[in-house]
Amino acid sequence: MRARTVSSPEADAEQAVLRQLEDDIIFGRIAPGTRLVEDVMIERYATSRHYVRRALAVLERDGLVHLARNVGATVCSFSAEEVRQIYEVREMLTRQIILMIPLPAPASLVAQLTAIQADYRREAAAPNLRRLHEINDAFHLAMFEACGNPYLVRTAKDYMRLTLPVRASNLADPEGLRRSLSEHDIMLDLLQGTDGWALAQLNIDHMQGSKNDYIARTKPSVTPLAAPMKRTGNRS
């Protein structure tokens, strides 16, 4: 997810389409493997072909959409085996990062994470999926940065981005959100102790719910074309 940097009517319209399409993909409203038909998206987002194509180009760069000649745009999808392999990398990176954090953690880090967790808990009361996702990522990235190696953190962030469609939709599940909140609280407690291995393992376990849910939903059948849906924006 990205912050808007330029404000103008055209930029705002472009960002609105990009934001809606990105949300629909990462929160599972458009399934992995779905073909993204331009005319359908023009109707769905009440926008122009120009803005649809600009959004698709950005999401291809970010790894959420695949563009192919004579085929068009398709939501990127992973097989169960690909998800397992990607998560093996995420788990190795995460374990190493967490083990490099000095414990007990500095009071400033604990205070920063406690404030983020308070925002997370408040947002969970009346959840906005995008906001929940942004706060959740902010919590983990703030903790990761305490390892002192920005290159490791950058690589971990790349894999977090790669797995957006796998992990973000888990926050829409009340039980998944409750578990996430509870595990963040335990992480805060462990950061104030000395057991780095327990903290690292909890961070690994924290990933498993969304991974396993995605694998359970993965089927070998071909995903049907996207169908027209109710408009969600203003035509530009």
C-alpha positions in Angstrom: 0.0 0.0 0.0 1.2 3.5 -0.8 0.7 7.1 0.3 -0.6 9.7 -2.1 2.1 12.2 -2.9 0.5 14.6 -5.5 -2.9 16.1 -5.1 -4.9 17.2 -8.1 -8.3 16.2 -9.5 -6.6 13.9 -12.0 -4.2 12.4 -9.5 -7.0 11.9 -7.0 -9.1 10.1 -9.6 -6.2 7.9 -10.5 -5.4 7.1 -6.9 -9.0 6.3 -6.1 -9.2 3.6 -8.9 -5.8 2.2 -7.9 -6.8 2.1 -4.2 -10.1 0.3 -4.9 -8.6 -2.3 -7.2 -5.7 -2.9 -4.9 -8.1 -3.4 -1.9 -10.3 -5.7 -3.9 -7.3 -7.9 -4.7 -5.5 -8.0 -1.4 -8.7 -8.5 0.7 -9.9 -11.3 -1.5 -12.9 -9.6 -3.1 -11.4 -10.5 -6.5 -10.0 -14.0 -6.4 -6.4 -14.9 -7.4 -6.3 -16.0 -11.0 -9.3 -13.8 -12.1 -9.0 -12.2 -15.5 -9.4 -8.4 -15.1 -11.6 -7.3 -18.0 -11.2 -3.6 -18.7 -14.9 -3.0 -19.5 -15.9 -4.7 -16.3 -13.6 -2.6 -14.3 -14.7 0.6 -16.0 -18.3 -0.2 -14.9 -17.3 -1.5 -11.4 -15.3 1.6 -10.5 -17.3 4.1 -12.6 -14.1 5.4 -14.2 -12.3 5.7 -17.5 -10.2 3.2 -19.5 -7.2 5.5 -18.9 -7.3 5.2 -15.2 -8.0 1.5 -15.3 -4.9 0.9 -17.4 -2.8 3.2 -15.2 -3.9 1.2 -12.1 -3.1 -2.1 -13.8 0.4 -0.9 -14.7 1.1 0.0 -11.1 -0.2 -3.2 -9.7 1.8 -5.2 -12.2 5.0 -3.5 -11.0 4.0 -4.3 -7.4 3.4 -8.0 -8.2 -0.3 -8.1 -7.7 -1.3 -8.3 -11.4 0.1 -10.1 -14.4 -0.1 -8.5 -17.9 0.3 -10.6 -21.0 0.0 -9.8 -24.7 -3.2 -11.1 -26.2 -4.5 -12.2 -22.8 -4.7 -9.0 -20.8 -4.6 -8.6 -17.0 -4.9 -11.4 -14.5 -4.7 -11.3 -10.7 -1.5 -13.0 -9.7 -2.0 -16.3 -7.9 0.2 -18.8 -6.1 -0.1 -22.5 -6.0 -0.1 -24.2 -2.5 3.5 -25.2 -3.1 4.6 -21.7 -4.1 3.0 -20.3 -1.0 4.9 -22.9 1.2 8.2 -22.0 -0.5 7.6 -18.2 -0.2 6.7 -18.6 3.5 9.9 -20.7 4.1 11.8 -17.6 3.0 9.7 -15.3 5.1 10.1 -17.5 8.1 13.9 -17.6 7.7 14.1 -13.9 7.4 11.8 -13.2 10.3 13.6 -15.6 12.6 17.0 -14.0 11.9 15.6 -10.5 12.3 14.0 -11.2 15.6 17.0 -13.0 17.0 19.1 -9.9 16.2 16.9 -7.6 18.4 18.7 -6.9 21.7 16.6 -8.1 24.7 15.3 -6.7 26.9 14.3 -4.3 24.1 14.8 -0.5 24.6 12.0 1.2 26.4 11.6 3.5 23.4 10.8 0.5 21.1 8.3 -1.0 23.6 6.6 2.4 23.9 6.4 2.8 20.1 4.9 -0.7 19.7 2.5 -0.2 22.6 1.2 2.9 20.9 0.8 1.1 17.6 -1.0 -1.7 19.3 -3.4 0.7 21.0 -4.3 2.1 17.5 -4.7 -1.5 16.3 -7.1 -2.4 19.1 -9.1 0.8 18.6 -9.4 0.2 14.9 -10.5 -3.4 15.5 -13.6 -2.2 17.3 -15.0 -0.8 14.0 -12.7 -2.3 11.5 -11.6 -0.7 8.3 -9.6 -3.4 6.5 -7.1 -1.1 4.9 -6.4 0.7 8.1 -6.1 -2.5 10.1 -3.6 -3.8 7.5 -1.6 -0.7 7.6 -1.4 -0.6 11.4 -0.5 -4.3 11.5 2.4 -3.9 9.1 3.5 -0.8 11.0 3.8 -2.9 14.2 5.9 -5.6 12.6 8.1 -3.3 10.6 8.8 -1.2 13.7 9.9 -4.3 15.5 12.0 -5.6 12.6 13.9 -2.3 12.3 15.2 -2.9 15.9 17.4 -5.6 14.4 19.8 -2.9 13.1 20.2 -4.4 9.6 18.2 -2.3 7.1 19.0 -4.7 4.3 17.3 -7.6 6.1 14.3 -5.4 6.9 14.1 -4.3 3.2 14.1 -7.9 2.0 11.5 -8.9 4.6 9.3 -6.0 3.5 9.6 -7.2 -0.1 8.2 -10.6 0.9 5.5 -9.0 3.0 4.4 -7.2 -0.1 4.6 -10.3 -2.3 2.3 -12.1 0.1 -0.3 -9.3 0.5 -3.2 -11.4 -1.1 -2.3 -14.3 1.1 -2.2 -12.6 4.5 -4.2 -9.4 4.4 -7.6 -11.0 4.0 -7.1 -12.9 7.3 -7.8 -9.6 9.1 -11.4 -9.7 7.8 -12.0 -12.8 9.9 -13.0 -11.9 13.5 -11.2 -14.9 15.0 -8.1 -14.1 12.9 -8.1 -10.5 14.1 -8.6 -11.5 17.7 -5.7 -13.9 17.5 -3.5 -11.2 15.9 -4.3 -8.8 18.7 -3.5 -11.4 21.4 -0.2 -12.4 19.8 0.9 -8.8 19.5 0.3 -8.4 23.3 2.4 -11.5 23.9 5.2 -10.1 21.7 5.2 -6.9 23.7 5.7 -9.0 26.9 8.5 -11.1 25.3 10.3 -8.0 24.1 10.7 -6.9 27.7 12.2 -10.3 28.7 15.3 -12.2 27.5 13.9 -15.2 25.5 14.7 -14.3 21.9 13.9 -17.8 20.7 10.4 -17.7 22.1 9.8 -14.3 20.5 11.2 -15.5 17.2 9.0 -18.6 17.3 5.9 -16.6 18.1 6.6 -14.4 15.1 6.8 -17.5 12.9 3.6 -19.0 14.4 1.9 -15.6 13.9 2.2 -16.1 10.1 0.7 -19.6 9.9 -3.0 -18.8 10.0 -3.1 -16.7 6.8 -0.8 -19.1 5.1 -2.8 -22.2 6.0 -6.1 -20.5 5.1 -4.8 -19.6 1.7 -3.5 -23.1 1.0 -6.9 -24.5 2.1 -8.7 -22.3 -0.4 -6.3 -23.2 -3.3 -8.0 -25.3 -5.9 -6.6 -26.6 -9.3 -9.7 -25.4 -11.2 -9.6 -22.3 -13.5 -11.0 -19.2 -12.0 -13.9 -17.7 -14.0 -13.8 -14.3 -15.5 -14.7 -11.4 -13.3 -18.4 -10.4 -13.5 -19.8 -6.8 -13.5 -20.4 -5.6 -10.0 -22.0 -2.6 -8.4 -20.3 0.7 -9.0 -18.0 1.9 -6.2 -16.7 5.2 -7.4 -17.3 8.3 -9.6 -16.8 8.3 -13.3 -13.8 10.5 -14.4 
